[in-house]
Amino acid sequence: MAKGWLNLEAATDAQMFTEDSAFSFLGLTRTQRIYGFVGCLAIGFILSLLGTLLLFVGMLASFAVLYAMGTIISLVGTGFLIGFGSQLKQMFKPVRVVATLVLIACIGLIFVGAFVIKNDSS
């Protein structure tokens, strides 16, 4: 068995598609959960892209809202696969806690940059 940082060969279906997903109460099949994940990922990407385009136009408030929503919706998509509880546990493991805090800080800094810094330059 290959050892390394990312070993998808060792991951089983039980680990990737736990029954403890956030939407298990809906009785979604594995295929429906994958569609939900892909849908959230696509919607999040489109919102982030639209937000980025608005940044270049100069609409900072709209940029902040769309970009942050896109990022959060993309993260919510993994709830379809592994569940929100599992996702939060994995995000706050000691190896990932710094990256998680940086992500949360960057989402907050989007709003600081759009609302606070813009007001200072006016």
N, C-alpha and C positions, 0 to 999 in steps of 0.2 A: 504494500500500500504506500502511495506517495505521501510524503510529509511536506508540509509547507504552510505558508500563511493562509492560502485559500485552497481548500481541497474539496471540490464539488463531488468528486467520486465517492468520498466517504459519507456524504449527506444522503440520507434516505428520504423517501416520500413522507414518512412519519415526522421527520424533522422539518421538512420544508412546508408541509401542508398539515399543520396540527389541527385537531378538531377544536382547539381553543381559540379559534380566530374570532375577531371582533364581531363578525357577522354570522356566527354559527347558529344563532337563534333563528335566522331566516331560513335555514336548511339549504344553503347554496351548495351546489355540486362543485367539484374541483374546477371544472371548466368555467362555471359561472364566476368563481372566485378569481380565476386568472383573467377573465374578461373585465372584472371589476378593477383589478390591479392595473391592467393595461389602460383601461379607460381613465382612471385617476392619473396615471402617469402622463397620458396624452393631454388631458385637460390641464394638468399642472404645467406641462411644457408650453402649451399654447398661451396660458395666462402669463407665464414668465416671459415668453417672447413678446407678447403684446405690451407688457410692462416695460420691457427693454426698449421697444420702439417708442413708447411714450416718453422715455427718458431723453431720447435724442430730440424729441419735439419740444421738450422743456416742461412737460406736465409732471412735475415731481410728485405731487400728492397721488395722482392716478398711478404713477409708476410704483410708488411704495406699496399701495394697496394690492395692485395686481401681481407684482413680483412676490410679495410675501404670501399672498393666497396661493400662487402657483407652487411655491416651495412647500407650503404646508399640505396642500392637496396631494402633491407627489409623495410626501411622507405618509399621508393617510392611506394611500394605496397599498402599502405593505400590510396594513391591517387586514386586508382581504387574504393575504397569504399566511402570515404568522400570528396575527392578532396583536392588538394594541398593548396588552400586558406583556407579552413576550418581547415586543419591539422595545418598549420602555426599559425592560430588564436588560436587554442586550445593549441599548444605547448608554446605559449608566454603569456598565461593567467598568472596572478600573482601567482597562486598556482603551476604552472608547469615551470615557467621561470628558476628557479634554476636548475631543472633537465635537462632542455633543454640546458642550458649553460654548464653544466657538461658533457653532451653527446657530444656537439660540441668540448669542450676542450679535451675530451678523444680521439676523432677522430684525432684531431691535434697532440696530444701527441704520437699517434701511429707513426706518421712520424718523430717526434722529436726523439723518442726512436730508430727508425730504421736507421735514417740518421745522426743525430747530435751526439748522444751518441756513436754510433759505430765508428765514425771517431775519437773521442777523445781517445778511447781505443787502436787504431791501432798504 
